[in-house]
Amino acid sequence: MDNLWLLVPVKPFDEAKSRLATVLPEAERAALSRYLLTRTITLASDTGLFARVLVVSRDCAALDLAKILGALPLLEEEADLNLALMQATRHAETAHADAILVLPADLPLLTARDLTDLCTAGREGDVVLAPSRDGGTNALLIHLPAPFAFAFGENSFSAHRHRALAAGREVRILHSETLALDLDWPDDLALLSLCQQEPS
């Protein structure tokens, strides 16, 4: 994987984290989204693992921030996560990427070790999956060309695993507490607070 790209899909900042509306006002949710995107791009860039970091979004503010941070901005053509990721994948393929890692920007506990472990697993298997706490997919690494269509959404971990196996690909699963937590619900914020209080 000499040419591994990181793909980060981002919702518009003013629409992000709507499920947290009961505990965070809109301005704070937007600020949280900006912080998480900044953290993700900076962390990934600092590892030196990725040939490029690509941010796909229909939000010009998110794309401007990505460009400032040294990432490649890609304007989303359709307001659908899976279609946007296919668009980003085609862009990476055109630029001769060998593999892609799809990673959401809302992983507050993401570590450099997580990224290293994902890349290591990607050298050993065709597809690498990291599940979220609720059965979603919080990381997906595939070698190109893409062997199946993306299925992000409810129960996407099982869907991605099934599609990979149906395509005859060897699947590696990475279980990581720091990868499993994403910020979608008020309970996730509470769990994040508890994790941050625990001694390292």
N, C-alpha and C positions, 0 to 999 in steps of 0.2 A: 504494500500500500504506500507507494511513493507519492501518490497524489490524492490524498484524502481530504475531502471537503466537509466542513461543518455547515449544515443547513439549519437556520433558526427561523421558524415562522413566528410572526408577531402580529397580534391583533392591534387595531388602532388604540392608542393610549386612552382616549376618552370613552372607549367601549369596553376596555379590558376589566376583568375581575368583577363583573356585574353581580356575581353570586355573593360578593363580599359587601354589597351595598348596605346590608343591615348593620355592619360594624365599621365601615369606612366610607366617608363621603367621596364624591367623584374625584375631587382634586387629589386626595390622598391615594386613591386607587391608581390614578394616572401617574403620580409620582412613584408609587411602588413599582409599576410596570417599567418605567424608565430606569429605575435603580436596578431591577432584576436583569434587564437587557444589558445595561452597562456592565454589570458584574459577570454575566455569562460571556460576553464578547472578550472582556479583559482577561478573564480566567483562561479561556480557550486560547487566546493569542499568546499568553505568557507561557503556555506549555510547549509551544513550538511543534505540536503534533499535526497541525493542519496546514495544508497548502494555501487554502483560503477559508475564510469565514464568510458565509453568505446569509444575509438577512432578507427574507421575503415578506412583504407587507403591503397593504394598500394605504398605509398611514405615512404621509410624507415626513411627519415629525420623527417617526421611528427610523425611516430610511436616512434622514439627515443625521440622526444620532449615530447610526451604524457607520456611515461614511466618516464622520469625525473620529470614530474609534478605530478606523482602519479596516472595517469590514466592507464587503461588496454589497451594495443595496440593489434589490430587485423589486420593481413595482409589480405587485400582484395583479394578475389579469382578471381573475374571478374571485368573488368573495366566498371561497370554499377552501377549507384547510387542505384537503387531500388533492384537489386540483392545483392549488398553489404550490404544494410540495412536488407534484409532478412537473410543473413548470420550472421550479428551481432545479430539479434533478436533470431535466433536459438541458438547462443552462450549464450545469456542471459537466454533463457528458460532452457537450459541444466544446468545452474547455479541456477535454481529455482527462477528467478526473477518473481515478481508478475505483474509488469507493466514496460513499457519503455516510455521514452520521447525522441523523435528524434528532434534534434536541430542542425541547421547548425552553422558553426563556424564564419560566416561572419555577425554577428549582432552587430554592434559597439555600439549600445545604450542599449543593454541588461542589465537588472538590476536584483538584487536579488529579488526584489518585483515581477518582471515578473515570475521568477521561482517559487516563493511561490504561486502566483495566479494560475499558471498552475497546480501545485500539488493540490491545494485546489479544483479546478474545476475537477481534476481527481478523487477526492474522491466522487464527486457528480454525475459524468456521466461516461459512458463507454469509450467515445472517446472525446478528447479535441483537438480543432484545433485553431491555430492562423494564420490568413492570412497575406501574404505580401502585399505590396502596388500594385503589378502587378497581383494579383490573384494566386500567388503561396502559398505554405505552409511553414511558418517559425517556426512552432512548431506543433508536433503531439504526443499526449499521448494516448496510448492504453493499456488496460489490456490484459494480456496473458492468453491463446494462442492468437496469432494475428488473428483478425476476418476477415481480408481482406488483399489483396496484396497492397504493396505501389505503389503510382502513382506519385511520385515526377517528376516535369517537368512543362511544360506550363499548366496553369490553374489547377494545382494540388489541390488547395483548394476545388474547386467544385467537382473534381473527388474523393477526399478523403471523403468529406461529403456524396456524393452519395453512395459510397461503404459502408460507415459505416451504413447509414440508410437502405440500401439493406440487410445488415447483421443483421438488427434488433437491432442495438446498439443506445443507447441514446447519442446524440452529444451535447457537450457544445462548444461554440465559444467564444474565448477570443480576444477581440479587444484591441490592445495596440499599441500606436504610437512607443514605443521603440522596440517592437517586429516586427513591420511592415517594418522597414527599414533594408534592406540588401544591401551589396555593390556589385552590379553587373555592373552598368553603370556609366559613368562620372557624370550624373545628380544626382546619389545617393551620390557621394562624395560632390557635391555642397550642397545638402540638409543636409548632415551631418555637414558640416561647418556652415551652418545657425543654425542648432539645437544647436551646441556647443557654438554659440555666444549669444543665448537667455539666459536671466537671469533665474536662477533656482527658 
